[in-house]
């Protein structure tokens, strides 16, 4: 699946289940592991799980591949590996604590919504 389409599909899946503060960072010049990081916030463990499941379903339906998912047990921080993109779905306290945006501050923001 083409990277632009993958990103649009994942972001739409997040927006559909009311994720907020969605950021897409292009990190291809910083790491060779993946090209994009998508970070989104959710208010509960139930919502993080629903968001991760929706991303997986929509990406697969669009012809993309899901390689792995981590964090289902706690639901505070779920990671969905889409190959060219990694999706982090986090509850606000966890997102503030780990501050991935600062960690990847050299990355170019290609999508940014603050709802």
Secondary structure, DSSP 8 states (H G I E B T S, - for coil): --HHHHHHHHHHHHHHTT-EEEEEEE-TTT-SS-SEEEEEEESSHHHHHHHHHHHHHHHHHTT----EEE-TTT-SEEEEE-SSEEEEEEEHHHHHHH-HHHHTTTSEEEEE---
